[in-house]
Amino acid sequence: MAGELEPSWKKHLSAEFEKPYMHDLKNFLKTEKDAGYITYPRNADIFNAFNITPFNDVKVVILGQDPYHGPGQAHGLSFSVQTGVAVPPSLKNIYKELATDIPGFVIPQTGNLTKWAEQGVLLLNATLTVRAATAGSHQKKGWEKFTDAAIKTLSDEKRGIVFILWGAYAQSKAALINPNNNHLIIKSTHPSPLAVSHGGFFGSKPFSKTNAFLEKQGKTEIDWQI
């Protein structure tokens, strides 16, 4: 498992690393490595969402479920891929929605969303690792308890965060969000090709809604252009 968390996150989540589930998770990851399995992302990138977007800077949370399981894709940010890697189908649909939602948005050639993360968009997957070529392989091993703790801590300790929840799994996390802290929850179907075919994602305007909410609070809007 990767090293130190960014200090403001460490302050809030350090206790999680001492809990039994985290010890079990570390043992599971060691077992995967000892068995010769490749896992993504690389160790240094596992906590990228936290380390690029400090706790104190979080304005928006976009919740994914699982890292990409193809070579060179995952780098610790939900929906994002490393520079030079083909843009995945779900992200292509996110870009299509941006092009109709944000005036002047130009669909980029890259799928690297680090620029969003640097502006306070926490791109968090519920599960932070995956076995190569095996979607969902590290689910229910402990990661969800850790990321649930992160969501709940953000929700309880901060005010006025936008939580963007795409699809039924992400929407189930709404139960963790404190209704008394002026957060905005934006829900729609998932941007994956199968889900968008049923309607509900295109035209949902999550990005302009996010910026309108941030502006109302006197916060800097997100520049969604990559």
Secondary structure, 3 states (H helix, E strand, C coil): CCCCCCHHHHHHHHHHHHCHHHHHHHHHHHHHHHCCCCEECCHHHCCHHHHHCCHHHCCEEEEECCCCCCCCCCCCCCCCCCCCCCCCHHHHHHHHHHHHHCCCCCCCCCCCCHHHHHCCEEEEECCCCEECCECCCCCCCCHHHHHHHHHHHHHHHCCCCEEEEEHHHHHHHHHHCCCCCCCEEEEECCCCHHHHCCCCCCCCCHHHHHHHHHHHCCCCCCCCCC
